[in-house]
């Protein structure tokens, strides 16, 4: 592919990504893979170059553009003027830019979201937003049931310890995780350091009864199992069968035997959970959220979030906190985690829970990013070098 043809390919992929963001379709990575499935002539260098260009454009466009062409023109006009020469070339190049044709100018995020992030970051908002749109590193969690970090670092050149998580390693060069012997042996799992820190804050211990209420594919579930030394009772629940089904083979590879999975029926979760009424020592509610803390990995998520969707997520978070609280025994703990940096999904959510649930109190916890116990923690790419998270703990008194 010529450089101009690569630009045209990126525009076509961007059109698909914009449409999917508007209509709730597939993720950008999936759409890019589909695009090249029918274009076998594109070599690996072409695919890599087009993909990198697509994500450069997506990161530059905080507001959802009208089209891939508008996004590319706006990105090129401000940040990459060399790309403008591709328009109007012969062959498979994009058409020449019209005299009155305007592109979508770069912005960090939709204005209404910037206003909300300013409530958290204040004068540091621009710097925090810039860090949220950088490329994310590849982090792995060492499975301490079968390996140590030192042993994994000795086995895998090109990795270094993560700054805070004691079992984390970070790639310093490209690495094919799932093709590695360490992965097949269950020694490592892909997990951002922020997610590792959120799991560590739970301080799960051997012999406890623990519920991971929104387990998904089980990344934090497996981290909890390692903390528990594979001893105790660990119930992983979710309403998404496809995601939950991925946990079983992951647990087998990791040597985890204490996990029990339960598929929940949305809105009727209690039917599958009533036997755990006030029975759990620890309940983790890693709730569905806006994902603002993961923009480094999913920058097109800015194009999917609307005020109405955020309102629905906030309502679902409150419902899941209430559901999780019903499972906690007296003296037990409820851990609330969201990969969001919006205050309405963090502090405001916890404050509303405490107002509506007498008999609960904030609970201090330890996290490696802080020198002393805290009752809430906010992690950001700029501050800790990991995905953004809000973490809080509550105790039933």
N, C-alpha and C positions, 0 to 999 in steps of 0.2 A: 504493500500500500504506500502511496505517496504521502507526504506530510499533509497535503490538502485533503486527500481521501480519508485520512485519519480524523481530520476535523469534521468532515461530513458524517463519518460513522459516529463520532461522539454526539453530534447534533441529533441524529436519529435515535440513539440510545436515550439522550436527555428527553426527547419527546415522550418516549415510553415511560420514563421515570416520573416525569411531571404528571402524566395521565394517571399513573398508578397512585401517586401521592394524593391526587385530587379525588380519586374514586375508591381508595382503600385497596389497591392492588398489591402485587408482589413487590418485594424489596429490590433496591437498585442492583445488588450483586446478582440476584436471580435473573433480572431482566438483561443485564449485560451478558451473562452466560448464555441465555437463550438467543440473544442476537448473534453471537459468534457460532452457535451450533449450526446455523444455516449458512455460514460464510466460512467454509473450510479453507478458502484461499488465504485467509488472514493468518499469518504466522504468529509465533509466540511473542516476538518483539512488537508486532503490530497490536496484538491484543493488550499487552501490558501498557503500551504507550497510549492507546485509546482509553483504557480504564483509568490511567492516571490523569489524563486530561479531563475525563468526565468528572472525577472527584474534585479536581481543582476548581472546575466550574461550579459544581454543587456547593462546595464550601464557600464560594464567593457570593452566593445568592441566598440571602436570608429570607427574602420574600419569594413565594413560589412564582416562577416566571410564567409568562403566557405560552412560551414555546422554547424548544431547545435552541432554535436559532437566535431568539432574543437573548437567551441566557449566554450563549457563546459570544455574541457581539458585545454585550455589556461587559462580560469578563475580559474579553480581549481589549476592548477600548481603554479600560482602566488598568488592568493588571498584566496583560500579556500582548502588547501591541504587535509583536511579531506574528501572531496568529491571523491578523487582519489580511496579510498577504495571501492567505489561502483562499479567500473569497474571490470568485470570479476566475480562478485558474481553469485551465483545460482539464478534461477528464472527469474524474469523480469528485470534483471539488464542490463546495457549496456555491450557490449563485452569488453574483456580485451584490454588495450592499447597496441598497437604493439610496438616493439622495436624501430622502426624508425618513429613512428607516432608523429607528432608535432601538437600542438594546436595553436589557434590564440591568440597571446599575447595581454594583455590589453593595450589599448591606450585611451586617453580622447576623441579623435575625429579624423577624417581623416586629414592627414597632411596638405592638401591644405586649409582646414577650419581653422586649428590652426593658420596658417600663416596670415589669414585674421583677425582672432580675436585678434592677437597680435597687429594689427594696432590700435585697440581700447584700449586694456588693457595694452600693453607693458609688464613691469616686473611683473604685477599682473595677467598675463594670466593664469598661472597654478592654482592659487587660485580661480579665477573666474570660470574656467572650472570645478574645483572640486565642487563648489557650484551649478553649473548648472546641476550636475549629482546626487545631493542629492534627497531624497524623498521630494515631495512637500506637504505642509500642506493643509488641507481643509479649504478654506475661503468662507464665505457667505456675501452677501450684504443685509443689512436690507432695505426693501422697505419702505421709509419714507412716502409714500402715506397712509399707513395703520398701521404703527408701528414705534416705536423708538428703538434705539439700547439698551438703558437701559432696556426697557420692554422685548426685546428679550433675553438679557443676563439673566434677572431674570427668564424667562420661560425655557431657555435651559441651564441647568448645563453642565459643560464640555466645555464651550466656554469662550474666553477672547477677549477684543478689539484688532483689528489689530493695528499695530504700527502707521500707518499714515492715512489710509482712515477713515473718521469720521463715516461712516455707516457700517464699516466692522467688522465682528467677525470671530475668528479663533478657530477651534476645537482643544481641548487638549486631546481628547479621541475619539475613533470610534463613528460615528454618522450616522444613516440612514436618510438622508435628506428628501427624497421623501416620507418616511413613517410618517413624523412628522406632527403634527397639524399645526405648524407654516408655513410649506411649503404649505400645502393644503389651508391655509388661505391667501396665497400670501404675507406673512410677510418677507420671505427670498428667495433669489436666490443664487445658487452656482455661485460664481464669484471670481477669484483670486484677491488679493489686487492690483496687478499691473494693471489689467484690470479696476478695480474700479477707480484707480488714473488717468488712461488715460481718462476715461469718465468725471471725476471731472475737469480735465484740460480744458474741453470744455466750462465750465461755462455757460451752457445753462440756460435760464431764462424763466419765464412765458411769453407767448405772442409772442415768437419768431417763425420764420419759420426755421425749422431745417431738414436737410437731413442726414441720416445715409446711405452712399452710398453702403457700403459693409456690410450690417447688419447681414448676416448669420441668426442664430437662434434668434438673438435679445438681447443678454446680455447687450450690451452697449446701445441699443435702450431703454430698460426699465430703465436703469440708467439715461439716458437723460430725459425720461418722468418724473421721480421723481424729477430731478432738475427743470423741468419746471412746477412742481406742477400740472401736468396733464392739463395744459392750454397753448394753442398755436397750432401750426401745426407741426407734426413730421412725416416725410416720410421715411420709411424704405425700401430700395431696395436691391436686390441681384439677381444674375443670377442662383442660385441654388434653384429650387422650393422646394425640400425636406426640406432644411434648413429653408427657409423663411416661409414655412407652419407651422413650429413649433412655430413661433412667436405669431400667433393668440391666441392659447390657453394659452400661457404664459402671454400675455397681459391681457387676461380676468381674469386669476387667480390673477394677480397683481392689478387689478382694473384700468388699463390704458385704456383710451378711445380715446386718441388723435392720435394714430398711424394709419397711412395709409400705406399699403404694396403695392409695385409694383415689379413685376417680370420683370427682364431685359433680353433682348436677347443679348448675348455676341457679341460685335462688332457693334451692332445696338441699343445701350442703349439710344441714343438721341431720338429715336422714342417715348420712354416712359417718357422722361424727358424734352422735349422741352418747355413745359408750365412753367417750373421752371427756364427758362433762366434768370440769374441775379436776382433771386427772393428770395434767401435764405440768412438769416442772418448768418447761420452757416452750414457748410458742414463738416461732419466727413468722412475721407477716412481711414478706418481701413483695409489697403490693404492686399491682399494675399502675403505671404512672406515665407521665409525659415523656420520660426518657431524655430530658434536657441535659442530664449529666453524661449521656453517651453520644453526644453530637460528634465527637472525634471519630467514632466508628460508624455512626449512622447520620451523616449530616443532612440527608434528605428528610429526616424526621421533623425538621423545622417546617417543611412544606405540608406535613400531614396534620399538624396540631392546629386545632381551632379552639375558639373560646368555648363552644358547645361541647367539644370532645373533652376539654380540660374539666369542665363542670361535671361531666359524666364520670371521669376518672376520680375526681375528688369525692363524689358520692360513693363510688365503689370502694375507695380506700376506707372511708368511714364505716361502711358496712362490714368490710373484712376485719377491721380492727375490733368491732363489736363481736363478730363471730369468733375471732381468735381469743378474745378475752374470756369467753364462756368456757374455754378449754383449760384455762390456767387454774391450778390449785392454789389455795391460800399459801402465801409465801413464795409463789412461783413468779415467773417473769414473762412479760410480753415484749418482744423486740420488734420495733417497727423500722423498716428499711424501704427507701425509695431511691432509685437512680435519677432523682430529680433535684434541681436546685431552686425550684419555685417555692416561696414561703408557704403558699396555700396548700402545698402537698407535704410540707414539713412541719414547722412549728405550729401553724394554724390548725393542722389536723390533730396534733397531739393535744393542744389546748382544748379543742372541742371535745375530744374523747374524755379528758379529765373532768370537764364541766358536766358531762352527761353520765359519768360512771363513778359514783361515790365508792370509796373503798380502794381506790387506786392512787398510786403516788409515783412521781418520777424516781427512777432507780439509777444510781451511779454505776458506771461500768468503765473498764479499762480498754484502751485501744492504743496500739504502738505509736500512733502519731502524736499522742499527748503525754506529758510528763506525769500527770496525775489523773485520777478518775474524773469523768464528766457525765452529765446526764443527757447531752446531745452532742453529736459530732457532725460537722459538715466537711466533706472531702471534695477537692476540686483538682482539675488538671494543673492549674497554676500553683496551687498551694502544696499539694502532695504528689503531683505527677501521675495521678490515676484518674479513672472515671469519676464523675461527680456523684456523690451520695449524701443523703441525709439519714442519720441513724439516731434513734432514741430508744430508751428502755423504760418500761413501767412495771411496777410490782403490785400484786394484789396483797393488801395488808390484812 
